[in-house]
């Protein structure tokens, strides 16, 4: 899969930027993959992953450039973007892959966090990771303090994080819901915070979230999609995203392990096995010949109906679900697209070094 990721990223790189989606489309002569859009976020994630492969491979993927050059370009582009998530990712990439402190981005992130305006949990976690990565390059402690405080204050007693900070900004029907990404990135951020500041309480917070998420893993290794912050139960299981299985869960859980947390190898391995042994469909998800891992297995449903129903029923009472949901909206359809960040995170998860070394300019190393 690591070789696949390098090939896939090469196909998704176009004219100095990364596309948003490589999508399978039907033509008069059969199926082809078409690159669509442009994503600054995904380019920064790709730079982070590619910073951990040989420079020869970096130049092959990036048309002669290095991951460090891509990361610095992303940082400059992000200065003109109102997207806090893009700013955080670009600042992270600039520090860890590009060896520079993106002062303008950290100033913008600090202002956003100080304003107490709602911010995505994921964006806050990325800001914390970015600030930790750049500590040795510039003055980022203010962002560390602000992002760390807001993130830890949002964690529920069940160990689960909401989608927005504050959670009430999501509205009455969704305030109790956090997605899988809302758990993974805080685990990663808090694990790194615990190492950077020798903070046992940050490690305990990461441990709590990881333990709950792993306890809820599906019988075939599925990392489910939506969680209830009130009691830590699953709100809705599908879609199951491939990137969660091969990259995001391993990335966070391995960071936690290296920070001194529990060993979660069994859930990691089960998650990887799902890519080959998924019970929901007979379709192949990992396609080395195309340089893709198809994005997700979803339900057969109109307009995300199951998720909407689950949000409403669980808003009324934790654990309240519509009977026969799997019969009404059975899982099975495969989303035939792949995005650069999925392959960038795949490389990063398995080739980046120990958490104590992140942000120290290392361009190599394996777990």
Secondary structure in CASP SS format (residue, H / E / C, confidence):
PFRMAT SS
TARGET T0000
AUTHOR 0000-0000-0000
METHOD secondary structure of the structure
MODEL  1
X C 1.00
X H 1.00
X H 1.00
X H 1.00
X H 1.00
X H 1.00
X H 1.00
X H 1.00
X H 1.00
X H 1.00
X H 1.00
X H 1.00
X E 1.00
X E 1.00
X C 1.00
X C 1.00
X E 1.00
X E 1.00
X C 1.00
X C 1.00
X E 1.00
X E 1.00
X E 1.00
X E 1.00
X E 1.00
X E 1.00
X E 1.00
X C 1.00
X C 1.00
X E 1.00
X E 1.00
X E 1.00
X E 1.00
X E 1.00
X E 1.00
X E 1.00
X C 1.00
X C 1.00
X C 1.00
X H 1.00
X H 1.00
X H 1.00
X H 1.00
X H 1.00
X H 1.00
X H 1.00
X H 1.00
X H 1.00
X H 1.00
X H 1.00
X C 1.00
X C 1.00
X C 1.00
X C 1.00
X H 1.00
X H 1.00
X H 1.00
X H 1.00
X H 1.00
X H 1.00
X H 1.00
X C 1.00
X C 1.00
X C 1.00
X C 1.00
X C 1.00
X H 1.00
X H 1.00
X H 1.00
X H 1.00
X H 1.00
X H 1.00
X H 1.00
X H 1.00
X H 1.00
X H 1.00
X H 1.00
X H 1.00
X C 1.00
X C 1.00
X C 1.00
X C 1.00
X C 1.00
X H 1.00
X H 1.00
X H 1.00
X H 1.00
X H 1.00
X H 1.00
X H 1.00
X H 1.00
X H 1.00
X H 1.00
X H 1.00
X H 1.00
X H 1.00
X C 1.00
X C 1.00
X C 1.00
X C 1.00
X C 1.00
X C 1.00
X H 1.00
X H 1.00
X H 1.00
X H 1.00
X H 1.00
X H 1.00
X H 1.00
X H 1.00
X H 1.00
X H 1.00
X H 1.00
X H 1.00
X C 1.00
X C 1.00
X C 1.00
X C 1.00
X E 1.00
X E 1.00
X H 1.00
X H 1.00
X H 1.00
X H 1.00
X H 1.00
X H 1.00
X H 1.00
X H 1.00
X H 1.00
X H 1.00
X H 1.00
X H 1.00
X H 1.00
X C 1.00
X C 1.00
X C 1.00
X C 1.00
X C 1.00
X C 1.00
X C 1.00
X H 1.00
X H 1.00
X H 1.00
X H 1.00
X H 1.00
X H 1.00
X H 1.00
X H 1.00
X H 1.00
X H 1.00
X H 1.00
X H 1.00
X H 1.00
X H 1.00
X C 1.00
X C 1.00
X C 1.00
X C 1.00
X C 1.00
X C 1.00
X C 1.00
X C 1.00
X C 1.00
X E 1.00
X E 1.00
X C 1.00
X H 1.00
X H 1.00
X H 1.00
X H 1.00
X C 1.00
X C 1.00
X C 1.00
X C 1.00
X C 1.00
X C 1.00
X E 1.00
X E 1.00
X E 1.00
X C 1.00
X H 1.00
X H 1.00
X H 1.00
X H 1.00
X H 1.00
X H 1.00
X H 1.00
X H 1.00
X H 1.00
X H 1.00
X H 1.00
X H 1.00
X H 1.00
X H 1.00
X H 1.00
X H 1.00
X C 1.00
X C 1.00
X C 1.00
X H 1.00
X H 1.00
X H 1.00
X H 1.00
X H 1.00
X H 1.00
X H 1.00
X H 1.00
X H 1.00
X H 1.00
X H 1.00
X H 1.00
X H 1.00
X H 1.00
X H 1.00
X H 1.00
X C 1.00
X C 1.00
X C 1.00
X C 1.00
X C 1.00
X C 1.00
X C 1.00
X C 1.00
X C 1.00
X C 1.00
X E 1.00
X E 1.00
X E 1.00
X C 1.00
X C 1.00
X C 1.00
X C 1.00
X C 1.00
X E 1.00
X E 1.00
X E 1.00
X C 1.00
X C 1.00
X C 1.00
X E 1.00
X E 1.00
X H 1.00
X H 1.00
X H 1.00
X H 1.00
X H 1.00
X H 1.00
X H 1.00
X H 1.00
X H 1.00
X H 1.00
X H 1.00
X H 1.00
X H 1.00
X H 1.00
X H 1.00
X H 1.00
X H 1.00
X C 1.00
X C 1.00
X C 1.00
X C 1.00
X C 1.00
X C 1.00
X H 1.00
X H 1.00
X H 1.00
X H 1.00
X H 1.00
X H 1.00
X H 1.00
X H 1.00
X H 1.00
X H 1.00
X H 1.00
X H 1.00
X H 1.00
X C 1.00
X C 1.00
X C 1.00
X C 1.00
X C 1.00
X C 1.00
X C 1.00
X C 1.00
X E 1.00
X E 1.00
X C 1.00
X C 1.00
X C 1.00
X C 1.00
X E 1.00
X E 1.00
X C 1.00
X C 1.00
X E 1.00
X E 1.00
X E 1.00
X E 1.00
X C 1.00
X C 1.00
X C 1.00
X C 1.00
X C 1.00
X H 1.00
X H 1.00
X H 1.00
X H 1.00
X H 1.00
X H 1.00
X H 1.00
X H 1.00
X H 1.00
X H 1.00
X H 1.00
X H 1.00
X C 1.00
X C 1.00
X C 1.00
X C 1.00
X C 1.00
X C 1.00
X C 1.00
X C 1.00
X H 1.00
X H 1.00
X H 1.00
X H 1.00
X C 1.00
X C 1.00
X E 1.00
X E 1.00
X E 1.00
X E 1.00
X E 1.00
X C 1.00
X E 1.00
X E 1.00
X C 1.00
X H 1.00
X H 1.00
X H 1.00
X H 1.00
X H 1.00
X H 1.00
X H 1.00
X H 1.00
X H 1.00
X H 1.00
X H 1.00
X H 1.00
X C 1.00
X C 1.00
X C 1.00
X H 1.00
X H 1.00
X H 1.00
X C 1.00
X C 1.00
X C 1.00
X C 1.00
X C 1.00
X C 1.00
X C 1.00
X C 1.00
X C 1.00
X C 1.00
END
